[in-house]
Amino acid sequence: MRLDKFLADCDIATRSELKKIIKAGRVKVNDEIAKDPAMKINEGSDSVTLDGAPVTYEKLRYFMFNKPAGCVSATRDKLSETVIAYLKEENIKGLFPVGRLDKDTEGLLLITNDGPLCHDLLSPKKHVDKTYIVIADKALSDKDIELMEKGIDIGDDKPCLPASLGKIAYDSQPMTYILDAHKDDLSEDGEEVFNGSYPAYSITIHEGRFHQIKRMFEACGSRVLYLKRISMGKLKLDDNLAPGEYKKINLEDII
């Protein structure tokens, strides 16, 4: 890899700026001053420093993000803030969210530049489990739950794959950290949603259809008031991450 491309990929500066930086003798490769921006280096084994500080190249990067409501799962949007905008301290070049959460949906979102991993996690053939917490305006009947667990029809060409569903008590651990996250910004209506006045469920699906969970509940005559994803495959949302916060993770945390 060319030295200037390496440094640009590390988000040090633009290629034109890097030419000036290198010609000024500020960059060293294996403790030798580099003079040519086109110099070939091995990004895996060569030591590169800028003004004496090491420059580390990471080909693939992974971030766990606790998406808050109000931002969109995209790299760019003309009207709303994107999830990428929250990674203010990172080199965001090449990063994208794996899949989408609705604008009003919260919770676990993986952000990476690993295209093959994204394909594997989102492929319908892989059937990766995705678990959510739902607060609805109406309790589901036993028949409703049975329909979801068998594969409910939401108006698509095929019924949904069977889902797993369970009622959640408001004093359970998942609800506790949701309540803690919202304690400072609950409206009067929000207090009713989060204080146990409405039923809460845990649901695990194996697909990613458009508005799938909302449509599943609607098919049972119930409306989703709050939706949060807490896991995707092996990856589980860190309870210590507040909405809008993220942390760097490894591939081993995901697969």
Summary of the structure (lengths in Angstrom):
residues: 255
radius of gyration: 22.8
end to end distance: 28.9
largest distance: 73.2
contacts: 726
relative contact order: 0.16
helix: 25%
strand: 24%
